[in-house]
Amino acid sequence: MPHDLARAALLGLLHRTNIPKEVVDYITFGTVIQEVKTSNVAREAALGAGFSDKTPAHTVTMACISSNQAMTTAVGLIASGQSDVVVAGGVELMSDVPIRHSRKMRKMMLDLNRAKTLGQRLSLLSKFRPNFLSPELPAVAEFSTSETMGHSADRLAAAFAISRLEQDEYALRSHSLAKKAQDEGLLSDVVPFKVPGKDTVSKDNGIRPSSLEQMAKLKPAFIKPYGTVTAANSSFLTDGASAMLIMSEDRALAMGYKPKAYLRDFVYVSQDPKDQLLLGPTYATPKVLEKAGLTMSDIDVFEFHEAFSGQILANFKAMDSDWFAQNYMGRKTKVGSLPLEKFNTWGGSLSLGHPFGATGCRLVMAAANRLRKEGGQYGLVAACAAGGQGHGMIVETYPK
């Protein structure tokens, strides 16, 4: 269940940091698809990991930026003086999503539960029809438009004239860089997890560098037969959890910790969920840079969520377009081009997977780890999310 994965992330955090459980003031987790038995998965995972029952915990949801929201909620709690030590994280269990009975079946079951006599029950059962048994399956689709995210990605790629080959090349880059980083031991944040009845998963298992020839054989996944989005150039749904320790600087130093990075600044943005569903990074990037008093050239490390190759490449083109800036963003000049040599160089969601609620923390930790490894000062994290929303954050390496 999701809280098992979340508990494992919390236990991994405790093991890595040796933080005394009782000093944690608050725990917040992001998740998207709620398991009904653990609707506040943060609380259940915290109790399961042995945190004090006096430590409050809550769960937030904001689509693919749910753990981003958990992190910035932690920042807010610390900045307002409510807390000094917060654990933020996220979890998603895509391999066991809740599937509901149909509404008619749900109503009948509730009415049966309330029925007092055998006659009332038999009367209700006489109204049963076979179509009541049709299940309601969850879908990665927009409620407001009924369009799946894959359809949106296909339309976005077409709007920005991004070819199938370009998308496949970018996906291959992501897998190749992730494999290289994994082989070099750079993805060292992963905590092994024993899957019940199966083997222990000790490293991300979605990294599969292929060849452009093999990728070209795949059929379009969403818009058939002419679409360009395929299984190979889309992020895949996966299980995962993440957790990070966020503290005020004074408290961290007083406890003898050497921080990895400052969470320097952040913004949230929101656009039209139909035509601009996946362009959150384009809107968030200039806002968070201006807020922090930085420019694109100040950024040493970029970590963007890779929902689809087409989505990433569309954001590249939108950011580098004066026309887009003037007509859609109310800006006189373009945001600027992203230097690929600084971008997602340890892989991204296309290769590492995208457990919705957990990805935000992975992006920030990748930025912090890359800054330390490469000697940079500033990292920029950005992500799109369902509902046309987006997030941008500046991560600054800790200097001492």
C-alpha positions as CSV (number, residue, x, y, z in Angstrom):
1,M,0.0,0.0,0.0
2,P,1.1,3.6,-0.4
3,H,1.9,4.1,3.2
4,D,4.3,1.2,3.1
5,L,6.4,3.0,0.5
6,A,6.1,6.3,2.3
7,R,7.2,4.6,5.6
8,A,10.2,3.2,3.8
9,A,11.2,6.6,2.6
10,L,10.8,8.0,6.1
11,L,12.9,5.2,7.6
12,G,15.5,5.8,4.9
13,L,15.6,9.5,5.9
14,L,16.0,8.6,9.6
15,H,18.8,6.2,8.8
16,R,20.7,8.7,6.5
17,T,20.3,11.7,8.8
18,N,20.1,10.2,12.3
19,I,17.6,12.9,13.1
20,P,16.0,12.1,16.5
21,K,12.3,11.4,15.7
22,E,11.1,13.6,18.6
23,V,12.6,16.8,17.2
24,V,10.5,16.6,14.0
25,D,7.8,19.2,14.5
26,Y,5.7,18.4,11.4
27,I,5.4,16.0,8.5
28,T,3.7,16.7,5.2
29,F,3.4,14.4,2.1
30,G,2.1,14.9,-1.4
31,T,0.0,12.3,-3.2
32,V,-2.4,12.3,-6.1
33,I,-4.4,9.1,-6.2
34,Q,-5.7,8.6,-2.7
35,E,-5.9,5.2,-1.2
36,V,-9.2,5.4,0.7
37,K,-8.0,3.4,3.7
38,T,-5.2,5.8,4.3
39,S,-6.7,9.1,3.2
40,N,-4.1,11.0,5.3
41,V,-1.1,8.9,4.1
42,A,1.4,11.2,5.8
43,R,0.0,10.4,9.2
44,E,-0.2,6.6,8.7
45,A,3.3,6.5,7.2
46,A,4.7,8.6,10.1
47,L,3.1,6.4,12.7
48,G,4.4,3.3,10.9
49,A,7.9,4.7,10.8
50,G,7.9,5.2,14.5
51,F,7.5,9.0,14.7
52,S,5.9,10.4,17.8
53,D,2.1,10.3,17.8
54,K,2.4,13.9,19.0
55,T,3.9,14.9,15.6
56,P,1.1,16.4,13.3
57,A,1.1,15.2,9.7
58,H,-1.0,16.1,6.7
59,T,-1.3,15.2,3.1
60,V,-1.5,17.6,0.1
61,T,-2.5,17.1,-3.5
62,M,-1.6,19.2,-6.5
63,A,-1.2,16.7,-9.3
64,C,2.4,16.2,-10.4
65,I,3.7,19.0,-8.1
66,S,2.2,17.5,-4.9
67,S,5.5,17.0,-3.2
68,N,6.7,20.4,-4.4
69,Q,3.7,21.7,-2.4
70,A,4.7,19.6,0.6
71,M,8.2,21.1,0.5
72,T,7.0,24.7,0.2
73,T,4.4,24.1,2.9
74,A,7.4,23.1,5.1
75,V,9.2,26.3,4.1
76,G,6.1,28.3,5.1
77,L,5.8,26.5,8.5
78,I,9.4,27.3,9.2
79,A,9.3,30.9,7.9
80,S,6.2,31.7,10.0
81,G,7.8,30.4,13.1
82,Q,5.4,27.5,13.5
83,S,8.1,24.8,13.1
84,D,11.9,24.4,13.1
85,V,12.1,20.9,11.7
86,V,9.8,19.5,9.0
87,V,9.9,16.3,6.9
88,A,8.4,16.8,3.5
89,G,7.8,14.1,0.9
90,G,5.5,12.4,-1.5
91,V,4.2,8.9,-2.5
92,E,2.4,7.2,-5.3
93,L,1.4,3.6,-5.9
94,M,0.4,3.3,-9.5
95,S,0.4,-0.5,-9.5
96,D,-2.7,-0.6,-7.2
97,V,-5.0,2.3,-7.9
98,P,-8.4,2.3,-6.3
99,I,-11.1,1.2,-8.8
100,R,-14.7,2.2,-7.8
101,H,-18.0,0.5,-8.3
102,S,-20.4,2.4,-10.6
103,R,-22.4,5.2,-8.9
104,K,-25.6,3.1,-9.1
105,M,-23.9,0.2,-7.5
106,R,-22.5,2.4,-4.7
107,K,-25.9,3.9,-4.0
108,M,-27.5,0.4,-3.8
109,M,-24.8,-0.9,-1.4
110,L,-25.3,2.2,0.8
111,D,-29.1,1.8,0.7
112,L,-28.8,-1.9,1.6
113,N,-26.6,-1.0,4.5
114,R,-29.3,1.2,5.8
115,A,-32.2,-1.2,5.1
116,K,-33.9,-2.4,8.3
117,T,-36.0,-5.4,7.2
118,L,-35.6,-8.3,4.8
119,G,-38.4,-6.9,2.7
120,Q,-36.6,-3.6,2.2
121,R,-33.5,-5.4,1.2
122,L,-35.3,-7.7,-1.3
123,S,-37.1,-4.6,-2.8
124,L,-33.7,-2.9,-3.3
125,L,-32.1,-6.0,-4.8
126,S,-35.0,-6.3,-7.3
127,K,-33.8,-3.1,-8.9
128,F,-30.3,-4.4,-9.6
129,R,-29.2,-4.5,-13.2
130,P,-26.0,-6.1,-14.7
131,N,-24.7,-2.7,-15.8
132,F,-24.4,-1.7,-12.2
133,L,-21.3,-3.9,-12.1
134,S,-19.4,-1.7,-14.6
135,P,-16.4,-0.3,-12.7
136,E,-15.2,3.3,-12.8
137,L,-11.5,3.3,-13.8
138,P,-9.2,6.2,-12.9
139,A,-7.6,8.0,-15.8
140,V,-4.8,10.5,-16.3
141,A,-7.3,12.9,-17.8
142,E,-8.3,16.5,-17.2
143,F,-11.7,16.8,-15.4
144,S,-12.4,20.1,-17.0
145,T,-11.6,19.0,-20.6
146,S,-11.9,15.2,-20.4
147,E,-8.6,15.1,-22.4
148,T,-5.8,12.8,-21.4
149,M,-2.4,14.3,-20.7
150,G,-1.0,12.3,-23.6
151,H,-3.5,13.9,-26.0
152,S,-2.4,17.3,-24.7
153,A,1.2,16.4,-25.2
154,D,0.5,15.3,-28.8
155,R,-1.3,18.6,-29.5
156,L,1.5,20.6,-27.9
157,A,4.2,18.8,-30.0
158,A,2.2,19.5,-33.1
159,A,1.6,23.2,-32.2
160,F,5.4,23.7,-31.8
161,A,6.3,21.6,-34.8
162,I,8.3,19.0,-32.8
163,S,8.9,15.9,-34.9
164,R,8.7,12.3,-33.7
165,L,12.5,11.9,-34.2
166,E,13.2,14.9,-32.0
167,Q,11.1,13.5,-29.3
168,D,12.7,10.0,-29.5
169,E,16.2,11.6,-29.5
170,Y,15.4,13.5,-26.3
171,A,14.0,10.4,-24.7
172,L,17.1,8.4,-25.6
173,R,19.2,11.2,-24.1
174,S,17.3,10.9,-20.8
175,H,17.7,7.1,-20.6
176,S,21.4,7.3,-21.6
177,L,22.2,10.0,-19.0
178,A,20.3,8.2,-16.3
179,K,22.2,4.9,-17.1
180,K,25.5,6.7,-16.9
181,A,24.6,8.4,-13.6
182,Q,23.4,5.1,-12.2
183,D,26.5,3.3,-13.3
184,E,28.7,6.0,-11.7
185,G,26.9,5.7,-8.4
186,L,25.5,9.2,-8.6
187,L,21.9,8.2,-7.9
188,S,22.8,7.4,-4.3
189,D,19.6,8.6,-2.7
190,V,17.7,5.5,-3.6
191,V,16.7,3.4,-0.6
192,P,16.3,-0.4,-1.3
193,F,12.7,-1.7,-0.9
194,K,11.6,-5.3,-0.5
195,V,8.5,-5.8,-2.6
196,P,6.2,-8.4,-0.8
197,G,6.4,-11.7,-2.6
198,K,9.1,-10.4,-5.0
199,D,12.7,-9.3,-5.0
200,T,14.2,-6.2,-3.4
201,V,14.3,-3.2,-5.6
202,S,17.7,-1.5,-5.0
203,K,17.8,0.9,-7.9
204,D,15.5,2.7,-10.3
205,N,14.4,-0.1,-12.7
206,G,12.8,1.9,-15.6
207,I,16.1,3.0,-17.1
208,R,16.3,1.3,-20.5
209,P,18.5,2.9,-23.2
210,S,17.2,1.7,-26.5
211,S,18.0,2.7,-30.1
212,L,16.3,5.2,-32.3
213,E,15.5,2.3,-34.7
214,Q,13.7,0.3,-32.0
215,M,11.8,3.4,-30.8
216,A,10.7,4.2,-34.3
217,K,8.8,0.9,-34.4
218,L,6.4,1.9,-31.7
219,K,2.9,3.0,-32.6
220,P,1.4,6.4,-31.5
221,A,0.0,5.9,-28.0
222,F,-2.8,8.6,-28.0
223,I,-3.6,10.2,-31.3
224,K,-3.7,7.4,-33.9
225,P,-2.4,7.0,-36.5
226,Y,-0.6,10.3,-36.9
227,G,0.4,11.2,-33.3
228,T,4.1,11.5,-32.3
229,V,3.8,10.6,-28.6
230,T,4.6,7.0,-27.9
231,A,5.4,4.8,-24.9
232,A,9.1,5.4,-25.5
233,N,9.0,9.2,-25.4
234,S,6.6,9.5,-22.4
235,S,7.3,9.2,-18.7
236,F,6.0,5.9,-17.4
237,L,3.7,5.4,-14.4
238,T,5.6,3.9,-11.5
239,D,5.5,3.4,-7.8
240,G,7.7,5.5,-5.6
241,A,8.1,7.6,-2.4
242,S,10.4,10.4,-1.4
243,A,11.3,12.3,1.8
244,M,13.5,15.1,2.7
245,L,14.5,16.9,5.9
246,I,13.9,20.7,5.9
247,M,15.1,22.8,8.8
248,S,15.8,26.4,9.7
249,E,19.5,27.1,9.3
250,D,20.0,28.0,12.9
251,R,18.4,24.8,14.1
252,A,20.4,22.7,11.6
253,L,23.7,24.2,12.6
254,A,22.9,24.0,16.3
255,M,22.2,20.2,15.9
256,G,25.5,19.8,14.1
257,Y,24.2,19.2,10.6
258,K,25.9,20.4,7.4
259,P,23.0,21.4,5.1
260,K,23.1,20.5,1.4
261,A,21.2,23.4,0.0
262,Y,19.0,26.4,0.7
263,L,15.5,26.4,-0.8
264,R,16.0,29.9,-1.8
265,D,12.7,30.9,-3.5
266,F,9.7,29.5,-5.3
267,V,6.6,30.3,-7.3
268,Y,3.4,28.6,-8.5
269,V,1.7,29.4,-11.8
270,S,-1.5,28.5,-13.5
271,Q,-2.7,28.6,-17.1
272,D,-5.5,27.4,-19.4
273,P,-5.8,23.7,-18.8
274,K,-6.7,23.0,-22.4
275,D,-4.1,24.6,-24.6
276,Q,-1.3,25.3,-22.1
277,L,-1.6,22.3,-19.8
278,L,2.1,21.4,-19.9
279,L,3.7,24.8,-20.2
280,G,4.1,25.4,-16.5
281,P,7.9,25.6,-16.6
282,T,7.8,28.4,-19.3
283,Y,5.7,30.6,-17.0
284,A,7.3,29.7,-13.7
285,T,11.0,30.1,-14.8
286,P,11.0,33.9,-15.4
287,K,8.9,34.6,-12.4
288,V,11.1,32.6,-10.0
289,L,14.3,34.1,-11.5
290,E,13.0,37.7,-11.1
291,K,11.8,36.9,-7.6
292,A,15.3,35.7,-6.6
293,G,17.1,38.5,-8.5
294,L,18.8,36.1,-10.9
295,T,19.1,35.5,-14.6
296,M,19.3,32.4,-16.7
297,S,23.0,32.7,-17.0
298,D,23.3,32.5,-13.2
299,I,21.8,29.0,-13.1
300,D,24.4,26.1,-13.0
301,V,21.9,23.2,-12.8
302,F,18.5,22.8,-14.4
303,E,16.1,20.0,-13.2
304,F,12.8,20.0,-15.0
305,H,10.1,17.3,-14.8
306,E,10.0,15.3,-18.0
307,A,6.3,14.4,-18.5
308,F,6.8,13.8,-22.2
309,S,9.7,14.5,-24.6
310,G,7.3,16.7,-26.6
311,Q,6.4,18.7,-23.5
312,I,10.0,19.4,-22.6
313,L,10.9,20.4,-26.2
314,A,7.8,22.6,-26.4
315,N,8.8,24.4,-23.3
316,F,12.3,24.9,-24.8
317,K,10.7,26.5,-27.9
318,A,8.2,28.6,-25.9
319,M,11.0,30.0,-23.7
320,D,13.1,30.9,-26.7
321,S,10.3,32.6,-28.6
322,D,9.8,36.4,-28.5
323,W,6.4,35.8,-30.3
324,F,5.2,33.5,-27.5
325,A,6.5,35.8,-24.8
326,Q,4.7,38.8,-26.3
327,N,1.4,37.1,-27.3
328,Y,0.9,34.7,-24.3
329,M,3.1,35.9,-21.4
330,G,2.8,39.6,-21.5
331,R,6.5,40.0,-21.8
332,K,8.5,42.1,-24.2
333,T,11.2,39.6,-24.7
334,K,11.6,35.8,-24.6
335,V,12.6,34.0,-21.4
336,G,15.7,32.6,-23.1
337,S,17.2,29.3,-24.3
338,L,18.0,26.5,-21.9
339,P,21.6,25.2,-22.1
340,L,21.3,21.5,-22.7
341,E,24.7,20.7,-21.1
342,K,23.3,21.9,-17.7
343,F,19.8,20.3,-18.2
344,N,18.7,17.0,-16.5
345,T,22.2,15.5,-16.9
346,W,21.5,12.6,-14.5
347,G,18.3,11.6,-16.3
348,G,14.8,12.7,-15.7
349,S,11.2,11.4,-15.3
350,L,11.3,9.8,-18.8
351,S,14.0,7.4,-17.6
352,L,13.6,7.4,-13.8
353,G,9.9,7.2,-13.8
354,H,7.2,9.5,-12.5
355,P,5.4,8.5,-9.3
356,F,3.1,11.6,-9.4
357,G,3.3,12.6,-5.7
358,A,7.0,11.8,-5.2
359,T,8.7,13.5,-8.2
360,G,9.0,17.0,-6.8
361,C,11.4,16.0,-4.0
362,R,13.4,13.9,-6.4
363,L,13.9,17.0,-8.7
364,V,15.1,19.2,-5.8
365,M,17.4,16.5,-4.4
366,A,18.9,15.9,-7.9
367,A,19.5,19.7,-8.2
368,A,21.2,19.8,-4.7
369,N,23.3,16.7,-5.4
370,R,24.4,18.0,-8.8
371,L,25.3,21.4,-7.4
372,R,27.6,19.7,-4.8
373,K,29.1,17.4,-7.3
374,E,29.7,20.0,-10.0
375,G,30.6,22.9,-7.7
376,G,27.7,25.1,-8.9
377,Q,25.8,27.7,-6.9
378,Y,22.3,27.9,-8.2
379,G,19.8,25.3,-9.4
380,L,16.4,25.8,-11.1
381,V,13.7,23.2,-10.6
382,A,10.5,23.5,-12.6
383,A,7.5,21.2,-13.4
384,C,4.2,21.2,-15.1
385,A,1.1,19.6,-13.5
386,A,-2.5,18.7,-14.4
387,G,-5.0,21.5,-14.3
388,G,-2.6,23.7,-16.2
389,Q,-0.5,24.4,-13.1
390,G,3.2,24.7,-12.6
391,H,6.0,25.2,-10.1
392,G,9.5,26.8,-10.1
393,M,12.1,26.8,-7.3
394,I,15.6,28.1,-6.9
395,V,17.9,25.8,-5.0
396,E,21.2,27.3,-3.7
397,T,24.1,25.1,-2.7
398,Y,25.1,25.5,1.0
399,P,28.4,27.4,1.0
400,K,30.2,26.2,4.1
